[in-house]
Amino acid sequence: MRSYSQNSPEALARLVAMAILADGRLDNREVDWIKHNDTAALLGVDRDTLIQVLLDCCRDVINEAEQERVFLLEDHRLARLADDITDPALRRVALSAMLIIAKTDGSVSEGEQSLLRFLMSRWDIALEDLAAV
């Protein structure tokens, strides 16, 4: 996967993209949510940038899959993406946005749960901590 600067809006947007892809499919309801709500503004990017980061994330996964078998939610991949966000406030923003996106299709999938649990554990953030965001 491509690199983004630490704490950059693109690094935050990539985590949201991972939440969208975590269940193994690109759900139109999740993409529509991005288009019609302020998720992008919450992350500090415009909608077009958020969509572009999502597309770039998809391309990166496809390119990796051409080289070897890819497991999107591998711990080493998630750790690298998690470590791109060092600011505690931005971590809470990212998790809040990801949780909202994960719930837009009516259920939080096993993959989405795994992603959220991994980040919450790595960043030592409880679900209650997200209420203040």
Summary of the structure (lengths in Angstrom):
residues: 133
radius of gyration: 13.5
end to end distance: 28.3
largest distance: 42.2
contacts: 404
relative contact order: 0.20
helix: 70%
strand: 0%
